[in-house]
C-alpha cells in the first residue's frame, strides 16, 4: 500500500470518527485541550498567536483566541491565497467571514495586518498524529509550506485522543509540531 493510500484511509477513518462525535463530547474534550494549551509555557510566553479557526468538528480554538486577546496577545489566523496561506491579525470574531470550503478567514488582508511569522506560537490542526509527532494534514500542504519559510514560530498541535495513532506515514518535507495536546495527554518532541 502506498503512503498516499495510507493517508487517504487514515483521513477517512478520522473524518468518520469526528462526524460521530457528540456535541457534548466535543465540548468537554475541547475544553480540556484548551485548558492544557493555556497552561503551557509556550502559550504563556508567546506575544503572537498564529491559530486556525476550527471548522467541521475540529478541536475548538475559540477559547484560545479569546484568552489570547484577554492577555493582550496578537492573534493571527490563516487565509488561503491560491496555493499559499498567510496569517492576518484579527481583534474580533467579526473580522472573519466564510472563505475556502466555508472556513472562517480574516476579511482584512492588507500588508499592515499580515503576520511576519518570525516569532510566536503556531497552533496547528491536523487529521492524525502519532506519538513521535508525525502529522497528517488535510492534503494541501499549506502548513508545511508556511512553516518551512517561517521557522521562528514554535509549533503546538491540538487533536482529540482518537486522532493519535500508533504510526502515521511521514514524508521528509512534513513539518512536525514541537508539542501535541489532546484531552488525555501532552506529547513533546524528543530532541
N, C-alpha and C positions, 0 to 999 in steps of 0.2 A: 504494500500500500504506500502511495506517495505521501509526502508531507502535506501537499495541498489537499489530498483526500482526507487525511487525518484531521487537518484543521477544519475542513468542511463538516465532518461528522461531529467533532467536538462542539463547533458552533451550534449545530442543530440540537444537540443534547442539552446544551446550556440554555438556548433560547426556549426550549420546551419547559425546562425546569423554572425558568424565570416567569414564563407565562402562567404556570400553575401555582406560583407563589401567591398566597392570600395577601390582601391589603394589610391585615393586622400583622402577619409575619414579616412582611416587607418593612413596615413602620418600626417594629421592635428591633429588627436586625439593623436597619439604617440608623436608628438612634444609638445603638451600641457602637457601631462603626464610627459614627461622627464623634461621639464622646471620646473614643480612643484616639482619633486623629487630633482632636483639640488638645489632648494631653501630651502629645509628642513634642519633644524638644524641637524637631524640625518645624512644626507649625508655630510653636510659641516664638521662635527666634526669627522667623521669616517676616519681612516687611511687605513682601509682594506675594500674593497667592494666585497661581495660574490654575484654574479649576473648570472642569467641564460642568455643564448644566445637565442634570440627569434627564433621561428620556426612556420611555418604554420599560419601566420597572428596573432600571439600573439602580445601584446604590444611590440613595438620595444625597444631594450635596447642598441643599438649601440651608441647613443648619451651619455648615462650614462657611458658606458665603456670608450669612448673616452675622456670625460670630467674628468673621474677619473684619467686616465693616464696624462692628461694635468696638473692636480693638484697634480701629483706625489703620488697618492694613489696606493696601490697594488690592483690588480684585480684578483679575483679567480673565475673560472667558473666550473660548475659541470661535472663530468664524472660518468656514471653508471658503477658499477663494481658488476655484479651479482645482488643481492637484495639490495645492498647498493649504496650510492652515496658519492663521495668525491669531494672536490674542489681543483683545481690546479691553480697556478698563470699563467697568460698569460701576455705578454707585447706587443703583436701584434695580429691582427686577423689572421696572418699567422700561429700562434700557434694552430690553430683549424683545425679539419678535421671531416667529417661526421662520426657519431657513431651510437648509438642505434636509430633506426627509422629515420636515416638520420639527426638527430640533431647534430649540430656542438659541438664538445667536444675537450678538450685540448689534444694535442699529447704528450706533455712532462708530464709524470705522475710519476716522481720519488718522493721519500720522501722529497728531497730538496725543491721542489716547491709545496708541499702539504700545504694547508691552515690549521692552527691549529684550526680555528673555535672558538677560545677563546674570540675574540673581533672583533668588526667591525659591518658592516651593511649588512644584507642579503636582497637582492631584489628578491622577490619570485613571481612566476607566480601562476595562479590558473584558474580554469574553471569558477567558480562562487563564489560570496561572498554575505553576507548580511550586513546591516548597523551595526550589532553588531560584525562584522569582522570574523564571521564564514566563513570557506573556504572549497570549494570542489576542490580537486586537480584532477589529471589525473587518479587516481585509483591505483597507485603503492605504495603510502605511503613513497616515497623517502624523501620528505622534512620533513614530520613528524618524521621519524626515525633519520634523520640527526640533526634536531633542538632539538630533545629530548636529544641528547648526546652533543650538542654544545650550551649550554644555555647562553653563554656570548654574543651571537650575538643579535643585535636589528633586528627587522623584519618589513620590509616595503613591501607591496604587490602593484602591479600595475595591473590595469584592465580597460577595456572600460566600460562606463556607463551601457551598456546593460548587462554586467556581474554581476551587483549588483541587487539582487532580494530582495523581502521583507523578505524572510526567506529561509535559506538552511538547510538541515538536518545536524546535527553536532553529532560527536561521542566524548566520553570523552577523547580519545587519540589524537584528532585533535589539531594541534597547530595553533593558530590564529596569524595573523600579529598584530603588535602594531599600524600600520598606513596603510590605504588603499588609494592610489591615483588614481583617474580617471581623465578624461579630464574635468569634470564638478564639482568635489567635492573632498575634502580630509576628510576621516573618521578616527577618532582616538579612540583608546581603552579607555573606561571609567573605571577608577580604583575606 
